């Protein structure tokens, strides 16, 4: 699981770098609340118009899957995709994640929200 410091804002989840992604329904009522956002590597999708900017560090084809090590908002992230990509270290890719595939945690206790 990838963990990102974030805040509920404007009906979405705002990451530390200002990126806003859609929030799961239960989070929308918690405007201004600080959270830790959890996203599993396999829940990211390569999306040319996606809101998440990632700087590629390593691309590792592993048969049917491709593992990407990248930096998202200053945080190391692991991304697992089913397709082959041609991005190289240092390049930027765009990602998306469905709201229902995000997990929110209390940053103080680590408890699921």
PyMOL commands that set and color helices and strands:
alter all, ss='L'
color gray80, all
select helices_A, chain A and resi 25-29+41-43+99-101
alter helices_A, ss='H'
color red, helices_A
select strands_A, chain A and resi 2-9+12-15+20-22+34-39+45-46+52-61+66-72+75-81+92-96+102-105
alter strands_A, ss='S'
color yellow, strands_A
deselect
rebuild
show_as cartoon
